[in-house]
Amino acid sequence: MELSYFETLQMINLSIDRLESVFEFWLSATFAAIVASHLAGEKLTKIYAGMLTSIYLIFTFSVVVRSLGRWRGVMH
């Protein structure tokens, strides 16, 4: 099945919209992590700080992998 030029542009636009929504969600999570660590300040032990960092890094990695997977799907 071959897509027309307009259908291809529509598909790319839809993929960009999805990526933007994922980025906005990631940005919200980043802000929440920063605020939580700032407000917890002195109460945040090294164990909890490590857990927060680990969860944030796993979340960031999953967002990047999902984004790359979507771009590969659009380009092929």
GISULJO-V377667 format. One record per run of one state. SS is the DSSP state (H for helix, E for strand, L for the rest). FROM is the first residue (numbers start at 1). TO is the last residue. If there is no record, write none. Layout:
[[SS | FROM | TO] [SS | FROM | TO]]
This chain:
[[L | 1 | 4] [H | 5 | 43] [L | 44 | 45] [H | 46 | 75] [L | 76 | 76]]
